[in-house]
Amino acid sequence: MTTMNEGQDTVTLSPLFGEGGVLQSGDPLRIWGTGRPCSQVRITITDRSADAVVGDDGAWVVQLGPLEPGGPYRLEVRVDGGDEPVIAHDVYAGEVFICAGQSNMEYQMEFLRWRYPSEYTHEPDPLLRHCKVPVRFDFHGPRRDFDEPVRWVGAAPDTLDEFTGVGYFFGRMVRAWLGVPVGLLNITLGGSPIESWMDEETLAAWPKAFADLEPYRDDEVARTRSEQSIAAMNRWYEDLRVREAESRSEDLGHGTLELPAFLKDADPRLTGFRGVIHLRRTVTLPAYAAGQSAALHLGAMVDSDETFVNGVKVGQSEHQYLSRDYMVPEGVLKAGCNEIDVRLVVEHGTGRVTPGKHMHLDKGDDSYNLDGTWNYAIGACADTDCPGEDFVRWKPLGLYNGMTATCAGYTARAALWYQGESNTGDVADDYGRMLAAMIGCWRRAWGQERLPFLIVQLPVFSIDGVEDGGWPLVRKHQWEASGLIEDVATVVALDAGNWNDLHPWNKSVVADRLFAAAQRLVYGKDDAPRSPESIDVRLADGRLTITFDDGTGDCGLDTLDGADPGEFELVWEDGSRQAVPASIDGNTVVIAVPWRRPTAVRYAWRNAPNRGLLCGSNGLPVPPFAEPIA
């Protein structure tokens, strides 16, 4: 329960400490806010109190002693020696985890409810709580206040949509194991590169990032560039609508497509097509389905769509990275033929209904297959590619100042970091240095020099990428961080991704591995499972032997698919390489080497390795590696 009394105009409390907030138990706490300069502030939680004087800059901060897990505890703010609190909230003490990174950490349960419907049938858990930090960027300096409301919510069917998926499953595991309140502080933004999460001092080590940022330090320039880029996109879309309306009576092209597929592969006449294309399919339903609600699953598409069933719009998605899972409301379906019409806009000549994504209409226990033949008709053609948005919010420094800085100092048990997809380009080979710098930056900001970081290594993904080594390099640096930086653990997620989806749905698998890593690194549970890794590479008598260990002394090597080990290749001094067969012998992999001596061996060194992936007897996959051969 929140109470506010007369006098609150002289002081404010950061909303992170608001109603239902979770504070880290067992560690000293920093609590802060703003107020009228020279005012005296007293903070009380249970039997602990601390005083502060508001500084000339209007800020105050106090430190309180550790709390025992539990609650709710009453947090009270008094001003100038007053007897009555001007602010009072009920808060909890437990385990706090920072959930940070880009879209795969941000990915909300809202987009996963089709995959995890039972999560929405659980009894509410008010002690598993989530706080999403509003998206904001600033290129001038660290912010301390929020521009938008910030709130903590407990896990319940009506709030679960806003939880980070990875964080939710991780938090639920911690709750079940420790039985204490768990708070998830969600500091994420899809598409964000690591440079956007660094402060100015840290970023100075990358002059090019500073150069890229410089024009955007002028707020007017940043606003203008953003608005102009969005306006250009909107004009392109509006022009398409006008063209479509003007050509309704014309046949611009039609035919059939076997979907899912790239449009150009399904019909070569659509190679390079940009514009509007209508995809239509008839599904025949029995009489008992008439008027009933249903779920329509169309996988993913490039780029945006509006989808109709029997002329009723059931959903739309603005870009390719959203799964097309649409609810068909009651009263739309009918007995017999039902028409599905997808108005797909292709922006860049790479249109597709993503291959490998099963399309189906589900009604209760019945599922109607929609893979196969679809009719198409071109609605409008565009002369140029759609202009791209200038994503100002992704520029270096901005998200640190606008989001991280507002939370820095909120005592936490550990940070979960799932990011790197946006750094697989030109800076991929420098990602290790960037990651180490960013971790140091956040630890300093939090005042926790040994704040544990639990890192998710990038899963597989290849449909929109080129095999230039960027993804393997980022994975390499993510794994090496666990050996080079104190209090860091990395979990392997090769098998938790999809070659055709940047946002794999199986977040519970990732969360389970993060939980095991937390048990080991954060809570000292030495027998928690971890991935085997290569510890020795030896070449002798025409045999290359690679030894693996998972900390137990007997990792029990196997493959995830039961096949022979795959994804091994030898590399020679001239840069040439060759895929080679391999076999398992106990805790080693053995490769026969031809007479020409290689200089290195690589494993799973591509965007989406999938053949004979190695794992231990605990089922955890081996991380990709590139090892020199002495």
Residue pairs with C-beta under 8 A, 6 or more apart in sequence:
1 19
1 88
1 89
1 90
2 18
2 19
2 88
2 89
2 90
3 85
3 87
3 88
4 86
4 87
4 88
5 84
5 85
5 86
5 87
6 86
7 79
7 80
7 82
7 86
8 86
8 87
10 35
10 36
10 39
10 79
10 80
10 86
11 33
11 34
11 35
11 36
11 39
11 41
11 54
11 60
11 77
11 79
11 86
11 87
12 33
12 34
12 35
12 87
13 31
13 33
13 77
13 87
13 89
14 31
14 32
14 33
14 144
14 145
14 406
15 146
15 149
15 150
15 151
16 131
16 150
16 185
16 406
16 407
16 410
17 23
17 31
17 33
17 75
17 89
17 91
18 89
18 150
18 151
18 152
19 89
19 90
19 91
19 151
19 152
20 89
20 90
20 91
20 92
20 126
20 129
20 151
20 152
20 153
20 154
21 89
21 91
21 92
21 129
21 131
21 152
21 183
22 91
22 92
22 93
22 94
22 95
22 96
22 129
22 152
22 181
22 182
22 183
23 29
23 45
23 67
23 91
23 92
23 93
23 94
23 96
23 183
23 411
24 93
24 94
24 95
24 96
24 411
24 412
24 413
25 66
25 67
25 68
25 69
25 70
25 93
25 94
25 95
25 180
26 66
26 67
26 68
26 69
27 66
27 411
28 63
28 64
28 65
28 66
28 411
29 45
29 63
29 64
29 65
29 66
29 67
29 411
30 61
30 62
30 63
30 409
30 410
30 411
30 447
31 43
31 50
31 61
31 62
31 63
31 64
31 75
32 59
32 60
32 61
32 62
32 144
32 409
33 41
33 59
33 60
33 77
34 54
34 58
34 59
34 60
34 144
34 145
35 41
35 54
35 58
35 60
35 79
36 54
36 58
37 54
37 55
37 56
37 57
37 58
38 53
38 54
39 53
39 54
39 79
39 80
40 51
40 52
40 53
40 54
40 79
40 80
40 81
41 51
41 52
41 53
41 54
41 60
41 62
41 77
41 78
41 79
42 49
42 50
42 51
42 77
42 78
42 79
42 81
43 49
43 50
43 51
43 52
43 62
43 64
43 75
43 76
43 77
44 74
44 75
44 76
44 78
44 85
45 64
45 67
45 73
45 74
45 75
45 76
45 91
46 67
46 73
46 74
48 64
48 65
48 67
49 64
50 62
50 63
50 64
51 62
52 60
52 61
52 62
53 60
54 60
59 144
61 409
67 73
67 93
68 93
69 93
69 94
69 95
69 178
69 180
69 181
70 92
70 93
70 94
70 180
70 181
71 90
71 91
71 92
71 93
71 94
71 181
72 90
72 91
72 92
73 90
73 91
73 92
73 93
74 88
74 89
74 90
74 91
75 88
75 89
75 90
75 91
76 85
76 87
76 88
77 85
77 86
77 87
77 88
78 84
78 85
78 86
79 86
92 127
92 129
92 181
92 183
93 180
93 181
94 127
94 180
94 181
94 182
94 183
95 174
95 178
95 180
95 181
95 182
95 183
95 413
96 182
96 183
96 185
96 410
96 411
96 412
96 413
97 167
97 170
97 171
97 174
97 182
97 183
97 184
97 185
97 412
97 413
97 414
97 415
97 416
98 185
98 187
98 407
98 412
98 414
98 415
98 416
99 105
99 164
99 166
99 167
99 170
99 184
99 185
99 186
99 187
99 188
99 415
99 416
100 187
100 188
100 197
100 404
100 415
100 416
100 417
100 418
100 419
101 188
101 192
101 416
101 417
101 418
101 419
101 456
102 188
102 189
102 190
102 191
102 192
102 418
102 419
102 420
102 421
102 422
103 188
103 189
103 190
103 191
103 321
103 421
103 502
103 503
104 166
104 418
104 421
104 456
104 502
104 503
104 504
104 507
105 164
105 166
105 167
105 186
105 188
105 416
105 417
105 418
105 419
105 456
106 164
106 186
106 188
106 189
106 190
107 164
107 165
107 166
107 503
107 507
108 161
108 162
108 163
108 164
108 165
109 116
109 119
109 160
109 161
109 162
109 163
109 164
109 165
109 168
110 161
110 162
111 165
111 322
111 323
111 325
111 503
112 165
112 505
112 507
113 119
113 120
113 160
113 161
114 295
114 297
114 323
114 325
115 505
115 506
116 508
119 160
119 168
120 157
120 160
121 157
122 155
122 157
124 154
124 155
124 156
124 157
125 154
125 155
125 156
125 172
125 175
126 154
126 155
126 156
127 154
127 175
127 180
127 181
127 182
128 154
128 155
128 168
128 171
128 172
128 175
128 181
128 182
128 184
129 152
129 153
129 154
129 155
129 181
129 182
129 183
129 184
130 152
130 153
130 155
130 159
130 162
130 163
130 164
130 167
130 168
130 171
130 183
130 184
130 186
131 150
131 151
131 152
131 153
131 183
131 184
131 185
131 186
132 150
132 162
132 164
132 186
133 146
133 150
133 185
133 186
133 187
133 403
133 406
133 407
134 146
134 147
134 148
134 149
134 150
134 403
135 189
135 393
135 399
135 402
135 403
136 143
136 146
136 147
136 148
136 402
136 403
137 196
137 392
137 393
137 395
137 398
137 399
137 401
137 402
137 403
138 398
138 401
138 402
139 213
139 216
139 217
139 219
139 222
139 395
139 397
139 398
139 401
140 217
140 401
141 401
142 199
142 400
142 401
142 405
142 408
143 401
143 402
143 405
143 406
144 405
144 406
145 406
146 406
152 183
153 159
153 162
155 163
155 168
155 171
155 172
160 168
163 184
163 186
164 184
164 186
164 188
165 507
165 511
166 416
166 418
166 456
166 507
166 510
166 511
166 514
167 184
167 186
167 416
167 511
168 184
168 507
168 511
169 507
169 508
169 510
169 511
169 512
170 184
170 416
170 511
170 514
170 515
170 518
171 182
171 184
173 511
173 512
173 515
174 182
174 515
174 518
175 181
175 182
177 515
177 519
185 407
185 410
185 412
187 403
187 404
187 407
189 196
189 393
189 394
189 399
189 403
190 321
191 391
191 394
191 422
192 393
192 394
192 399
192 419
192 422
193 394
193 396
193 422
193 423
194 419
194 420
194 422
194 423
194 431
194 434
194 435
194 438
195 203
195 206
195 209
195 396
195 397
195 434
196 393
196 394
196 395
196 396
196 397
196 398
196 399
196 400
197 399
197 400
197 404
197 419
197 438
197 442
198 396
198 397
198 400
198 434
198 437
198 438
198 441
199 397
199 400
199 401
199 404
199 405
199 441
199 445
200 397
201 441
202 437
202 438
202 440
202 441
203 209
203 210
203 213
203 396
203 397
204 210
205 433
205 437
206 396
206 430
206 434
209 396
210 396
212 395
212 396
213 395
213 396
213 397
215 221
215 222
215 225
216 222
216 225
216 392
216 395
216 398
222 392
222 395
225 390
225 392
226 389
226 390
226 392
228 390
229 387
229 388
229 389
229 390
230 389
232 387
233 386
233 387
233 388
233 389
236 347
236 382
236 384
236 386
236 387
237 345
237 386
239 382
240 275
240 276
240 345
240 380
240 382
241 380
243 275
243 380
243 381
243 382
244 276
244 379
244 380
247 379
247 380
251 377
252 377
252 378
252 379
252 380
252 381
253 269
253 377
253 378
254 375
254 376
254 377
254 378
255 267
255 269
255 375
255 376
256 267
256 373
256 374
256 375
256 376
257 263
257 266
257 267
257 279
257 373
257 374
257 375
257 376
258 266
258 372
258 373
258 374
259 266
259 279
259 353
259 359
259 371
259 372
259 373
259 374
260 299
260 352
260 353
260 354
260 355
260 356
260 357
260 358
260 359
260 371
261 352
261 353
261 355
262 350
262 351
262 352
262 355
263 270
263 273
263 277
263 346
263 351
263 352
263 353
264 270
264 271
264 272
264 273
264 351
267 376
270 277
270 351
271 349
272 349
273 346
273 349
273 351
273 378
273 381
274 346
274 347
274 348
274 349
274 351
274 381
274 382
274 384
274 385
274 386
275 345
275 346
275 378
275 379
275 380
275 381
275 382
276 343
276 344
276 345
276 346
276 378
276 379
276 380
277 344
277 346
277 351
277 376
277 377
277 378
277 379
278 341
278 342
278 343
278 344
278 376
278 377
278 378
278 379
279 341
279 342
279 344
279 353
279 374
279 375
279 376
280 339
280 340
280 341
280 342
280 374
280 375
280 376
280 377
281 339
281 340
281 370
281 373
281 374
281 375
282 337
282 338
282 339
282 340
283 337
283 338
283 340
283 361
283 368
283 370
284 336
284 337
284 338
285 333
285 334
285 335
285 336
285 338
285 363
285 368
286 335
287 335
289 333
289 335
289 363
289 366
290 333
290 334
290 335
291 330
291 331
291 333
291 334
292 330
292 333
292 363
292 364
293 327
293 328
293 329
293 330
293 363
294 327
294 328
294 333
294 361
294 362
294 363
295 325
295 326
295 327
295 328
295 361
295 362
295 363
296 307
296 309
296 314
296 315
296 324
296 325
296 326
296 327
296 328
296 340
296 361
296 362
297 323
297 324
297 325
297 326
297 358
297 359
297 360
297 361
297 362
298 307
298 324
298 325
298 326
298 342
298 353
298 357
298 359
298 370
299 323
299 324
299 353
299 354
299 357
299 358
299 359
300 320
300 321
300 322
300 323
300 324
300 353
300 354
300 357
300 500
300 501
301 317
301 320
301 324
301 342
301 344
301 351
301 352
301 353
301 354
302 320
302 346
302 347
302 350
302 351
302 352
302 354
303 319
303 320
303 344
303 345
303 346
303 347
303 348
303 351
303 386
304 316
304 317
304 318
304 319
304 344
304 345
304 347
305 316
305 317
305 324
305 342
305 343
305 344
305 345
306 313
306 315
306 316
306 342
306 343
307 313
307 314
307 315
307 316
307 324
307 326
307 340
307 341
307 342
307 343
308 314
308 339
308 340
308 341
308 342
308 343
309 328
309 332
309 333
309 338
309 339
309 340
309 341
310 332
310 333
310 334
310 338
310 339
311 339
311 341
312 329
312 332
314 326
314 327
314 328
314 329
314 332
315 324
315 325
315 326
315 327
317 324
321 502
321 503
323 501
323 503
323 505
328 361
333 363
340 361
340 370
343 379
344 351
344 353
347 385
347 386
348 385
348 386
349 385
353 359
354 463
354 500
354 501
355 463
355 500
356 498
356 499
356 500
357 500
357 501
358 369
358 371
359 369
359 370
359 371
360 367
360 368
360 369
360 370
360 371
361 367
361 368
361 370
362 368
392 398
393 399
394 422
400 441
404 442
404 445
405 445
408 442
408 445
408 446
409 445
409 446
409 447
410 446
411 446
411 448
412 446
412 448
412 451
413 452
413 522
414 451
414 452
414 453
414 454
414 518
414 521
414 522
415 442
415 451
415 452
415 453
415 454
416 454
416 456
416 514
417 453
417 454
417 455
417 456
418 455
418 456
418 510
420 431
420 458
420 474
420 475
420 478
421 458
421 461
421 502
423 431
423 434
423 474
424 458
424 465
424 470
424 471
424 473
424 474
425 470
427 434
428 469
428 470
428 471
428 473
428 474
429 473
429 477
431 473
431 474
431 477
431 478
432 476
432 477
432 480
432 481
432 484
435 455
435 477
435 478
435 481
436 481
436 484
436 485
439 453
439 481
439 485
439 488
442 451
443 449
443 450
443 451
450 486
450 487
451 487
452 487
452 488
452 489
452 518
452 521
452 522
453 481
453 485
453 487
453 488
453 489
454 488
454 489
454 490
454 491
454 514
454 517
454 518
454 521
454 522
455 478
455 481
455 482
455 488
455 489
455 490
455 491
456 478
456 490
456 491
456 493
456 510
456 513
456 514
457 475
457 478
457 479
457 490
457 491
457 492
457 493
457 494
457 623
458 471
458 474
458 475
458 478
458 493
458 497
459 493
459 494
459 495
459 496
459 497
459 498
459 504
460 494
460 495
460 497
460 498
460 499
460 607
460 608
460 609
460 610
461 471
461 497
461 498
461 499
461 501
461 502
461 607
461 608
462 499
462 500
462 606
462 607
462 608
463 499
463 500
463 501
464 502
465 471
465 607
467 606
467 607
469 605
471 606
471 607
472 604
472 605
472 606
472 607
472 624
472 626
475 623
475 624
476 624
476 625
476 626
478 490
479 490
479 492
479 533
479 623
479 624
479 625
481 488
481 490
482 488
482 489
482 490
487 521
488 521
489 517
489 518
489 520
489 521
489 530
490 517
490 623
491 510
491 513
491 514
491 516
491 517
491 531
492 513
492 531
492 620
492 621
492 622
492 623
493 509
493 510
493 513
494 604
494 609
494 613
494 621
494 623
494 624
495 509
495 560
495 613
495 615
495 621
496 504
496 506
496 509
496 510
496 513
497 504
497 608
498 504
499 607
499 608
499 610
513 620
516 528
516 529
516 530
517 528
517 530
519 525
519 528
520 526
520 528
520 530
526 551
529 550
529 616
529 618
529 619
529 620
530 550
530 551
530 620
531 550
531 615
531 616
531 620
531 621
531 622
531 623
532 548
532 549
532 550
532 555
532 557
532 587
532 614
532 615
532 616
532 620
532 622
533 548
533 549
533 550
533 622
533 623
533 625
534 546
534 547
534 548
534 603
534 622
534 625
534 627
535 547
535 548
535 549
536 545
536 546
536 547
537 544
537 545
537 546
537 547
537 601
537 627
537 628
537 629
537 630
538 544
538 545
538 547
539 545
539 593
539 597
539 598
539 629
539 630
542 592
542 593
542 595
543 590
543 591
543 592
543 593
544 570
544 590
544 591
544 592
544 593
544 598
544 601
544 629
545 585
545 588
545 589
545 590
546 588
546 589
546 590
546 591
546 601
546 627
547 587
547 588
548 555
548 557
548 587
548 588
548 589
548 614
548 616
548 622
549 555
549 587
550 616
550 618
550 620
554 587
555 587
555 616
555 617
555 618
556 587
556 616
556 617
556 618
557 584
557 586
557 587
557 588
557 589
557 614
557 615
557 616
557 617
558 584
558 614
558 615
558 616
558 617
559 565
559 566
559 584
559 612
559 613
559 614
559 615
560 612
560 613
560 614
560 615
560 619
560 621
561 611
561 612
561 613
563 611
563 612
564 581
564 582
564 583
564 612
565 582
565 583
565 584
565 589
565 612
565 614
566 582
566 609
566 611
566 612
566 613
567 603
567 604
567 605
567 606
567 609
567 610
567 611
567 612
567 613
568 579
568 580
568 581
568 582
568 589
568 591
568 601
568 602
568 603
569 577
569 578
569 579
569 580
569 601
569 602
569 603
569 605
570 577
570 578
570 580
570 591
570 593
570 598
570 600
570 601
570 602
571 577
571 598
571 599
571 600
571 601
571 602
571 626
572 596
572 598
572 599
573 599
577 602
580 591
580 592
581 591
581 592
582 589
582 590
582 591
582 612
583 589
583 590
584 590
589 614
591 601
597 629
598 629
599 628
599 629
600 626
600 627
600 628
600 629
601 626
601 627
601 629
602 624
602 625
602 626
602 627
603 614
603 622
603 624
603 625
603 626
604 613
604 622
604 623
604 624
604 625
605 624
605 626
609 624
613 621
613 622
614 621
614 622
615 621
615 622
616 622
